[in-house]
Every structure is written in structure tokens, then in C-alpha cells.
Amino acid sequence: MSAPDIRGIIFDMDGVIADTVEFHYQSWVRVAEEVGVTFTREKYRRMTGRTRDVNLAIFTEDLDIDQATKRSWQHRKNQYFLEHIANMQPGDELPGVLALLDDLAAHGLPVGVGSSSRNARPILQRLNLIHRFAALGDGATVVNSKPAPDIFLWVAGGLGISPKNILVLEDSQAGVTAAKSAGSYVIGLGDETLEGADALLPSLEGIMLSDLLVQLAQAVIV
């Protein structure tokens, strides 16, 4: 098998560009404490990389409550999350992200964002990174969210690149599954248990395009 022909990179948002995964978790914890329900990191793990509606369904799956109450909790959680991101500023991106974006730009490689979060755009604006991405797909862009491939297919189309020539950087199982279903390559970040990723890295700190390509080539060439 020949080395992958990578012509574009798609970043997930939460946990890849910014450490907003913890913001989501803390916001749900705050709601759980206020309404008196149990919420664990194990349950939250099932929510990462999914849309807010899927997350609400998981959060309330064992509770006999009406839809209006569920929606009020969802709204409360999002308000708490917005409080977190309101304090974000340039420099709050995860280690290695800015250097990698600079390196990708120097190599003329188009980059996009494929996120399940409807807050992806304001987060990128707070970080002053939105101009770095030629295509941005978020939780409002497609009907079928991760683990369906739709978001990555949409962003690849926005970049004008075939999904088979795309490398996706993801930190969630839903995202890895979505990327592979789209026909793209994917490097999983942070979580050694991610299934289906072509390669795994602890983070993007110190990582350049050449490192990504080496990791990918070592994984797929047999």
C-alpha cells in the first residue's frame, strides 16, 4: 500500500483545538447538582463528540421528566458553557495547535473544522483563529451528526477535496467513526482506547505536518 495522499486537514473542535471538553463537563455537572441527579464522567464519555440533543437524551435517559423540563436543563447547561467560553482569548488554544496551523499554511494545505458543537464559530472567534479555516461545519450544518459521516463529507466538499485525501484530527469515538465512515484518514488524540483510528497521538504539542504524515504512513503501509 502506498503512502496516503493527504491534501487537506480537518480538525475537530472540542478537545483538539481547545480544551472545551472540560467546560462541557463542568456545565453538565452544575446542572446535575442543581436539579439533584447523578452525573458521572463515564456518562459524559458517551456524550463527547455528539450534538446537544443527543447529549440531552443521554443526560436524561433514566429520568421520567417532560420535554419542557429537559429543554430547560439543556438551555441552562448551554448558558453555563457560554459563561466559560466568554473568558477565552487568543492563546487559550491547546498546545501545538497554533504552530501546526502555521506549518500547514506554510505547506499550502487547506484546513477546515468539523465539529458537533453549535458554539464552534464563537469559540474560534474568541481564539482569533476563525480566519485560519477555509471551511467550518458545526452542529447546525448537517442533520445527521457524528458518528454519521455527514459533517466531514460537508467540510471536505467545502475545501474542494475528496474525503479520501483528507486527514481528520479527532479526540472522540463518535468523531473517529464518522471520519472513517466518510472514507478519510484519522489520527486520534489523547485517548488510547479510540477504536478505528489509523494512528494515535497523546496531543498536538510539538507536532508538525511531517509528524502527522509519518505517523499515518507507518500505520497504513504494510
Contacts in CASP RR format, 6 or more apart in sequence:
PFRMAT RR
TARGET T0000
AUTHOR 0000-0000-0000
METHOD contacts of the structure
MODEL  1
MSAPDIRGIIFDMDGVIADTVEFHYQSWVRVAEEVGVTFTREKYRRMTGR
TRDVNLAIFTEDLDIDQATKRSWQHRKNQYFLEHIANMQPGDELPGVLAL
LDDLAAHGLPVGVGSSSRNARPILQRLNLIHRFAALGDGATVVNSKPAPD
IFLWVAGGLGISPKNILVLEDSQAGVTAAKSAGSYVIGLGDETLEGADAL
LPSLEGIMLSDLLVQLAQAVIV
1 220 0 8 1.000
1 221 0 8 1.000
1 222 0 8 1.000
2 221 0 8 1.000
3 213 0 8 1.000
3 216 0 8 1.000
3 217 0 8 1.000
3 220 0 8 1.000
3 221 0 8 1.000
4 165 0 8 1.000
4 167 0 8 1.000
4 185 0 8 1.000
4 213 0 8 1.000
4 216 0 8 1.000
4 217 0 8 1.000
4 220 0 8 1.000
5 165 0 8 1.000
6 109 0 8 1.000
6 165 0 8 1.000
6 166 0 8 1.000
6 167 0 8 1.000
6 185 0 8 1.000
6 212 0 8 1.000
6 213 0 8 1.000
6 216 0 8 1.000
7 109 0 8 1.000
7 110 0 8 1.000
7 161 0 8 1.000
7 162 0 8 1.000
7 165 0 8 1.000
7 166 0 8 1.000
8 109 0 8 1.000
8 110 0 8 1.000
8 111 0 8 1.000
8 112 0 8 1.000
8 159 0 8 1.000
8 161 0 8 1.000
8 165 0 8 1.000
8 166 0 8 1.000
8 167 0 8 1.000
9 104 0 8 1.000
9 109 0 8 1.000
9 110 0 8 1.000
9 111 0 8 1.000
9 112 0 8 1.000
9 166 0 8 1.000
9 167 0 8 1.000
9 168 0 8 1.000
9 169 0 8 1.000
9 212 0 8 1.000
10 111 0 8 1.000
10 112 0 8 1.000
10 113 0 8 1.000
10 114 0 8 1.000
10 152 0 8 1.000
10 155 0 8 1.000
10 156 0 8 1.000
10 159 0 8 1.000
10 166 0 8 1.000
10 167 0 8 1.000
10 168 0 8 1.000
10 169 0 8 1.000
10 179 0 8 1.000
10 184 0 8 1.000
11 17 0 8 1.000
11 111 0 8 1.000
11 112 0 8 1.000
11 113 0 8 1.000
11 114 0 8 1.000
11 133 0 8 1.000
11 168 0 8 1.000
11 169 0 8 1.000
12 49 0 8 1.000
12 113 0 8 1.000
12 114 0 8 1.000
12 115 0 8 1.000
12 168 0 8 1.000
12 169 0 8 1.000
12 170 0 8 1.000
12 171 0 8 1.000
12 172 0 8 1.000
12 175 0 8 1.000
13 20 0 8 1.000
13 113 0 8 1.000
13 114 0 8 1.000
13 115 0 8 1.000
13 117 0 8 1.000
13 120 0 8 1.000
13 123 0 8 1.000
13 124 0 8 1.000
13 138 0 8 1.000
14 20 0 8 1.000
14 21 0 8 1.000
14 24 0 8 1.000
14 48 0 8 1.000
14 49 0 8 1.000
14 115 0 8 1.000
14 116 0 8 1.000
14 117 0 8 1.000
14 171 0 8 1.000
14 172 0 8 1.000
15 21 0 8 1.000
15 94 0 8 1.000
15 171 0 8 1.000
15 189 0 8 1.000
16 94 0 8 1.000
16 97 0 8 1.000
16 169 0 8 1.000
16 170 0 8 1.000
16 171 0 8 1.000
16 189 0 8 1.000
16 204 0 8 1.000
17 93 0 8 1.000
17 94 0 8 1.000
17 97 0 8 1.000
17 113 0 8 1.000
17 123 0 8 1.000
17 124 0 8 1.000
17 127 0 8 1.000
17 129 0 8 1.000
18 88 0 8 1.000
18 92 0 8 1.000
18 93 0 8 1.000
18 94 0 8 1.000
18 97 0 8 1.000
18 123 0 8 1.000
18 127 0 8 1.000
19 92 0 8 1.000
19 94 0 8 1.000
20 81 0 8 1.000
20 84 0 8 1.000
20 85 0 8 1.000
20 117 0 8 1.000
20 119 0 8 1.000
20 123 0 8 1.000
21 48 0 8 1.000
21 171 0 8 1.000
23 81 0 8 1.000
23 84 0 8 1.000
23 85 0 8 1.000
24 44 0 8 1.000
24 47 0 8 1.000
24 48 0 8 1.000
24 55 0 8 1.000
24 81 0 8 1.000
25 41 0 8 1.000
25 44 0 8 1.000
26 80 0 8 1.000
26 84 0 8 1.000
27 77 0 8 1.000
27 78 0 8 1.000
27 80 0 8 1.000
27 81 0 8 1.000
27 84 0 8 1.000
28 39 0 8 1.000
28 44 0 8 1.000
28 47 0 8 1.000
28 55 0 8 1.000
28 59 0 8 1.000
28 77 0 8 1.000
29 39 0 8 1.000
30 77 0 8 1.000
30 80 0 8 1.000
31 39 0 8 1.000
31 59 0 8 1.000
31 73 0 8 1.000
31 76 0 8 1.000
31 77 0 8 1.000
31 80 0 8 1.000
32 38 0 8 1.000
32 39 0 8 1.000
32 59 0 8 1.000
34 76 0 8 1.000
35 73 0 8 1.000
37 63 0 8 1.000
39 59 0 8 1.000
43 58 0 8 1.000
43 59 0 8 1.000
46 58 0 8 1.000
47 54 0 8 1.000
47 55 0 8 1.000
47 58 0 8 1.000
47 59 0 8 1.000
48 171 0 8 1.000
48 172 0 8 1.000
48 173 0 8 1.000
48 174 0 8 1.000
49 116 0 8 1.000
49 146 0 8 1.000
49 172 0 8 1.000
49 174 0 8 1.000
49 175 0 8 1.000
50 58 0 8 1.000
50 116 0 8 1.000
50 145 0 8 1.000
50 146 0 8 1.000
50 172 0 8 1.000
50 174 0 8 1.000
51 116 0 8 1.000
51 139 0 8 1.000
51 145 0 8 1.000
51 146 0 8 1.000
52 74 0 8 1.000
52 78 0 8 1.000
52 117 0 8 1.000
52 118 0 8 1.000
52 139 0 8 1.000
54 145 0 8 1.000
56 70 0 8 1.000
56 71 0 8 1.000
56 73 0 8 1.000
56 74 0 8 1.000
59 73 0 8 1.000
60 70 0 8 1.000
60 73 0 8 1.000
78 119 0 8 1.000
81 119 0 8 1.000
82 119 0 8 1.000
85 119 0 8 1.000
85 122 0 8 1.000
85 123 0 8 1.000
85 126 0 8 1.000
86 126 0 8 1.000
88 123 0 8 1.000
88 126 0 8 1.000
88 127 0 8 1.000
89 126 0 8 1.000
89 127 0 8 1.000
90 126 0 8 1.000
90 127 0 8 1.000
90 128 0 8 1.000
90 129 0 8 1.000
91 98 0 8 1.000
91 127 0 8 1.000
92 126 0 8 1.000
92 127 0 8 1.000
93 127 0 8 1.000
93 129 0 8 1.000
94 203 0 8 1.000
94 204 0 8 1.000
94 205 0 8 1.000
95 203 0 8 1.000
95 204 0 8 1.000
95 205 0 8 1.000
95 206 0 8 1.000
96 203 0 8 1.000
96 204 0 8 1.000
96 205 0 8 1.000
96 206 0 8 1.000
96 207 0 8 1.000
97 129 0 8 1.000
97 204 0 8 1.000
98 129 0 8 1.000
99 206 0 8 1.000
99 208 0 8 1.000
100 204 0 8 1.000
100 206 0 8 1.000
100 207 0 8 1.000
100 208 0 8 1.000
100 209 0 8 1.000
101 111 0 8 1.000
101 129 0 8 1.000
101 132 0 8 1.000
103 208 0 8 1.000
103 209 0 8 1.000
104 111 0 8 1.000
104 209 0 8 1.000
105 111 0 8 1.000
105 132 0 8 1.000
107 209 0 8 1.000
109 209 0 8 1.000
110 134 0 8 1.000
110 135 0 8 1.000
110 159 0 8 1.000
110 160 0 8 1.000
110 161 0 8 1.000
111 132 0 8 1.000
111 133 0 8 1.000
111 134 0 8 1.000
111 159 0 8 1.000
112 133 0 8 1.000
112 134 0 8 1.000
112 135 0 8 1.000
112 136 0 8 1.000
112 137 0 8 1.000
112 155 0 8 1.000
112 159 0 8 1.000
113 120 0 8 1.000
113 124 0 8 1.000
113 133 0 8 1.000
113 135 0 8 1.000
113 136 0 8 1.000
113 137 0 8 1.000
113 138 0 8 1.000
113 155 0 8 1.000
114 120 0 8 1.000
114 136 0 8 1.000
114 137 0 8 1.000
114 138 0 8 1.000
114 151 0 8 1.000
114 152 0 8 1.000
114 155 0 8 1.000
115 136 0 8 1.000
115 137 0 8 1.000
115 138 0 8 1.000
115 139 0 8 1.000
115 151 0 8 1.000
116 138 0 8 1.000
116 139 0 8 1.000
116 145 0 8 1.000
116 146 0 8 1.000
116 151 0 8 1.000
116 174 0 8 1.000
117 123 0 8 1.000
117 138 0 8 1.000
117 139 0 8 1.000
118 138 0 8 1.000
118 139 0 8 1.000
118 140 0 8 1.000
119 138 0 8 1.000
120 136 0 8 1.000
120 137 0 8 1.000
120 138 0 8 1.000
120 139 0 8 1.000
121 130 0 8 1.000
121 136 0 8 1.000
121 138 0 8 1.000
124 130 0 8 1.000
124 133 0 8 1.000
124 136 0 8 1.000
130 136 0 8 1.000
134 158 0 8 1.000
134 159 0 8 1.000
135 155 0 8 1.000
135 157 0 8 1.000
135 158 0 8 1.000
135 159 0 8 1.000
136 155 0 8 1.000
137 151 0 8 1.000
137 154 0 8 1.000
137 155 0 8 1.000
139 145 0 8 1.000
139 151 0 8 1.000
141 151 0 8 1.000
141 154 0 8 1.000
142 148 0 8 1.000
142 150 0 8 1.000
142 151 0 8 1.000
142 154 0 8 1.000
143 150 0 8 1.000
144 150 0 8 1.000
145 151 0 8 1.000
145 174 0 8 1.000
146 172 0 8 1.000
146 174 0 8 1.000
146 175 0 8 1.000
146 177 0 8 1.000
146 178 0 8 1.000
147 173 0 8 1.000
147 174 0 8 1.000
147 175 0 8 1.000
147 177 0 8 1.000
147 178 0 8 1.000
147 181 0 8 1.000
148 178 0 8 1.000
148 181 0 8 1.000
149 163 0 8 1.000
149 178 0 8 1.000
149 179 0 8 1.000
149 181 0 8 1.000
149 182 0 8 1.000
149 183 0 8 1.000
150 178 0 8 1.000
151 178 0 8 1.000
152 163 0 8 1.000
152 166 0 8 1.000
152 168 0 8 1.000
152 178 0 8 1.000
152 179 0 8 1.000
152 182 0 8 1.000
152 184 0 8 1.000
153 163 0 8 1.000
153 182 0 8 1.000
156 162 0 8 1.000
156 163 0 8 1.000
156 166 0 8 1.000
156 182 0 8 1.000
156 184 0 8 1.000
159 166 0 8 1.000
163 182 0 8 1.000
163 183 0 8 1.000
163 184 0 8 1.000
164 183 0 8 1.000
164 184 0 8 1.000
166 182 0 8 1.000
166 184 0 8 1.000
166 185 0 8 1.000
167 184 0 8 1.000
167 185 0 8 1.000
167 186 0 8 1.000
167 187 0 8 1.000
167 212 0 8 1.000
167 216 0 8 1.000
168 175 0 8 1.000
168 179 0 8 1.000
168 182 0 8 1.000
168 184 0 8 1.000
168 185 0 8 1.000
168 186 0 8 1.000
168 187 0 8 1.000
169 186 0 8 1.000
169 187 0 8 1.000
169 188 0 8 1.000
169 189 0 8 1.000
169 204 0 8 1.000
170 176 0 8 1.000
170 178 0 8 1.000
170 179 0 8 1.000
170 186 0 8 1.000
170 187 0 8 1.000
170 188 0 8 1.000
170 189 0 8 1.000
170 194 0 8 1.000
170 197 0 8 1.000
171 188 0 8 1.000
171 189 0 8 1.000
171 190 0 8 1.000
171 191 0 8 1.000
171 194 0 8 1.000
172 191 0 8 1.000
172 194 0 8 1.000
173 191 0 8 1.000
173 194 0 8 1.000
173 195 0 8 1.000
175 186 0 8 1.000
176 186 0 8 1.000
176 188 0 8 1.000
176 194 0 8 1.000
176 195 0 8 1.000
176 196 0 8 1.000
176 197 0 8 1.000
177 196 0 8 1.000
179 185 0 8 1.000
179 186 0 8 1.000
180 186 0 8 1.000
180 196 0 8 1.000
185 198 0 8 1.000
185 216 0 8 1.000
185 220 0 8 1.000
186 196 0 8 1.000
186 197 0 8 1.000
186 198 0 8 1.000
187 197 0 8 1.000
187 198 0 8 1.000
187 199 0 8 1.000
187 200 0 8 1.000
187 201 0 8 1.000
187 212 0 8 1.000
187 215 0 8 1.000
187 216 0 8 1.000
188 194 0 8 1.000
188 197 0 8 1.000
188 199 0 8 1.000
188 200 0 8 1.000
188 201 0 8 1.000
189 200 0 8 1.000
189 201 0 8 1.000
189 202 0 8 1.000
189 203 0 8 1.000
189 204 0 8 1.000
190 200 0 8 1.000
190 201 0 8 1.000
190 202 0 8 1.000
190 203 0 8 1.000
191 200 0 8 1.000
192 200 0 8 1.000
194 200 0 8 1.000
198 216 0 8 1.000
198 219 0 8 1.000
198 220 0 8 1.000
199 215 0 8 1.000
199 216 0 8 1.000
199 218 0 8 1.000
199 219 0 8 1.000
201 207 0 8 1.000
201 215 0 8 1.000
END
